Amino acid sequence: MRAIFTRPLAAAVLLASAFGACMPALAQDQGEINRQLLAAAKDDDQQSVVAALQRGASVDAMNRIGDTALVTACKKGDTAMARTLIERGANVQHANAPGDTPLMAAAYGGFDEIVALLLAHGADPLATDRVGKTAMEYAAGEGQTKVVGQLLDAGVDVNRTYKNDLTALMWAAGYDRAETAQLLLARGANRSLKDNRGMTAKDIAVQTKSARVAGLLSAS
């Protein structure tokens, strides 16, 4: 019996040993390809992004703060790259370490084409980051009026209250985003709602010296 099994067993042990030795090298190669993908996304180099994916980079590889190539593309407003990554299966719901999703990044920057793309692929407009903010709050606070409209069209309630009972109108009021406030009012925003301090959007506008929105909210 020993003569029959010794040689195959030895071969199996050698094979397992060789395979095990290759594992760290394979992991190192994967890590390098992933780094190339992330670097290419940061450099707006779509050709290199595609090349890295073709070489086996993980489409959802992350950098040290948890940004994927898609999050990076959304921060930079690179619509073509965002589309390529989504078509390759990038996770539109991914959140980085601070909790920022691709949709939040695009909403903050006012990149409406990317916002439309993300919403069409199932991005959640009500996802919250680590401080409890959503894409709507970022868009309203930054005065990204077209994005605010897109989020409303996606089903976000114009009078939805967020952290501290703030509404999108209150966020727009606090930063004197008059065009955004006007859109919200046209879409049915309730100017009488109060936050957890008992302040209305007008009160917030007055407190923050947001003259344009204060005037808008004072009009009948």
N, C-alpha and C positions, 0 to 999 in steps of 0.2 A: 504493500500500500504506500509506503514512504517513497519508493522509487517513482510511483505514478504521479504523486501530487507535489513533490518538492520543486521541480522545475517550473510548473505553471504558477505555483505560489510565489516563488522568487520573482518571476516576471511581473506578477501583479503588484508586489511590494514596490518594485522599481518604478513601475508605471505610476503608481499612486504618489510616490515620492517626487517624480518629475512633474506631475500635474500640480502638486502642492507648491513646488518651487516657482511655477509659472504664475500662480495666483497674485502675488504682490506686484509682479510686473504688469499683469493685465489690469489690475486696479489702478496702478500708476498711469498707464496709458489712457485709461478711461478718464481719470482725473484731468490729465493734460488736454484731452480733446474737449472736455467740458469747459475748462478754462479758456480754451480758444474760442468756443462758442460765446461765452460771456464777454470776452474782450472784443469780439467782432460786433456784438450788439451794442456795446458801449461806444464803439468807434463808428457806428452807423454803416457798417460794412456788410451789406446784405449778402453779397457773393460769398464772403467768408463764413457767414452764418450758415448758409445752405451747404457749403463744403464741410463744415464741422458736423452738421447733422447727417450728411451722407457718410461721414467717417464713423458714425455711431455715437455722437454726443447725445446726451439726454436732453430732450427739449425743455425739461423742467429742472435742469441743473441750477443750483443757486450759488450766489456769491456769499461773502461772510455776513451780510445783513439780510440774507434771504431773498434777494432780488433774483428773479429768473430773467431770461432774455426778454420775455414778453413784458414783464414789469418795466424793464429798462426801456424797451421800445415805446411803451405807453408814457413814461416820464418824458421822453425826448420828442414825442409826437411823430414817430416814424410809422406812418400808416402802412406802407408797403411791407415793412419788416413785421409789424404786428400781424398783418394778414398771413404772411408766410408761416409764422410760428403757430398761429391758430390752426391753419390748414395742416400743419405737421402734428397737431394734437396737444398743443400747449394748454395747460390748465388755466382757464379764464377766472377761476375762483381762488387761485393761489394767493396767499397773503404772506408778506415778508415779515421780518421780526417786529417792526412797529405795527403790523396788522394791515398795511396798505395793500389793496388789491389792484390789479390792472385797471379796473374801472375807476377807482378813486384817483389813481395817478393821472389817467386821461381826463377825468372831470376837473381836477385841480388845474391842469394846464389848458383846459378849454379845447381839447382836441376832439371835436365833435364827430369826425369821421371814424376815429378809433372807438369812441363811445358807442356809436351806432353798430359797429362791427362786434364789439363785446356783448352788447345787449342782444344782438341777433343770435349770438352763440351761447346764450344762457347765463351771462354774468348777473349776479344778484345785486340789484340796486340798493338793497337794504342792509347789505353786509356792513359791519362796523369794525373800525380799527381798534387799537389798544386803548385809545382815549374815548372811544364810543362815538366817533364821527363816521358819517356815511358819505357817499359820493355827492348826495344832494347838498349837504352842509358845506363841503369843499367848493362845490360849484357856485352856490349862492354867495358864500363869503368872498369868493374871488371875482364875483361878477361875471361868471361864465353863463350868460343868459341863454344862449342856444342850447347848452348842455342841460341847464335847468329845464327847459322845455322838453328836451328828449327824455329826461327822467320822469317828468310828469306824464308824457305820452306812454312811457313804459309801465305806468300804473301807480307811481308814487303819489300818495295823497298830498295835495297841496297844503293841507293843514295838519299834516303829521307832525307830532311833537317828538323832539329828539332829547338828548341829554339836557337836564335842567329845564325841561319843558320849553325849549326854544323851537321855533318854527323856522322854515326856510326864509320867510319874510323878515323875521327878527335877525337872522344872519345877514341878510342883504342890508337891513337897516343899520346894523352895527358897523358896517364897512362902507356906508354911503354908496351902495350899488343901486343907483336910481333906475337904470334900465331893467335890471333884474327884478327889483321890487315892483315895477310897473307890470311886468309880465305876470308875476305871481298874483298881483291884485286882479288882473284881467282873467286869470285862470281860477279865481274864486278864493284867494287867500283872505282869511278873516283877520282884519286889523285889530279886533278887540281882544284877541287871545292874549293871555298873560303868562310870563315865564314863572319860575319858582320863586322869584323875588317880587312878583306882582307887577311886573313891568310889561307894557305893551310894546309893539314894534316902534311906535312913535316915541315912547318914553326912551327906548334904547337909542333911537336916532338922535334925540335931543341930548342925551347924556354923552354920547360919543361925538357930538358936534358934526353929525352927518346931515348937513344942511339940505342937500337935495332931497334925500329921502324924507326928512322931517317935513319939508314943504309939501312933498307929494302926499304924505299921510295926513297932513292938515287940511288938504283940499277936500271938499265935499264930494 
